[in-house]
């Protein structure tokens, strides 16, 4: 079903490419756009994950460079029945995370340094379980392809500025058609992004909560990330808005409403759904099984921030009062 859905997405994006090509150069332009779309589809399938990771300057980490974080992802992946994904860190103060890759065997999860600095260990586990849920559901294939193709469509539409005023081109609709295409093509690509993103976040929230066993960990994390995302700019995301739907919370500023034009569901609605799931699971803090979500024993339910701030010895990353203020598990 996921491959069928991806095929439908590719067909829709290809149709958009062809429409843009037709507006630029008639039938000849449409054929050129078809060839370009075919090449872009192939490139997206095999390389879109590397392209997105490179776009955000993500660096791969392992057990020696980020032991706590790596071990957490490894344990969560085992609980989800997934192969160990590649693990990346992004040097960015905004707390956020995403997953990418064409299938679970070639998946990668990435978190910002802001996420690990701002959230408790339990909350980070909830976030990474959410990202692994995307991997398990094969959402990463569709999301990364959508990001690549949406960006390409917007780029192709911008070419109209250079061709629209040329009297010798084959644009059958003239200047008005060119202007309309410049506006409508990126808008259509954005609508496709929204269609494939919003409902998947709810599904990934539920599955991620089941993977880590604690819905309220993820609920707490979503609230913190949403508050910070509107205060702390993510400049790579601002420069590449076609990738915004990949993150657990929209990294772009000003996206607060659960409207038709939002790539993510309303955060309050997601938190409410997780709180309801916590009640279904018996209060939300019960840990299924005898072991914790990562090596080192079962973690406790997250306490209010005010309580944690007065007890440095309880810091989930093991940062005590004498650590000189070292932040994060990576150095």
Buried (B, 14 or more C-beta within 10 A) or exposed (E): EEEEBBEEBBEBBBEBBBBBBBBBBBEEBBBBBBEBBEEBBEBBBEBBBBBBBEBBEBBEBEEEBBBBBBBBBBBBBEBBEBEEBBBBBBEBBBBBBBBBBBEBEBBBBBBBBBBBEBBBBBBBBBBBBBBBBBBBBBBBBBBBBBBBBBBBBBEBBEBBEEBBEEEEBBBEBEEEBBBEBBEBBBEBBBBBBBEBBBEBBBEBBBBBBBBBBBBBBBBBBBBBBBBBBBEBBBEBBEEBBBBBBBBBBBBBBEBBEBEEEBBBBBBEEBBEBBEEBBEEBEEBBEBEEEEBBBEBEEBBBBEEEEEBEEEEEEBBBEBEEEEEEEEBBBE
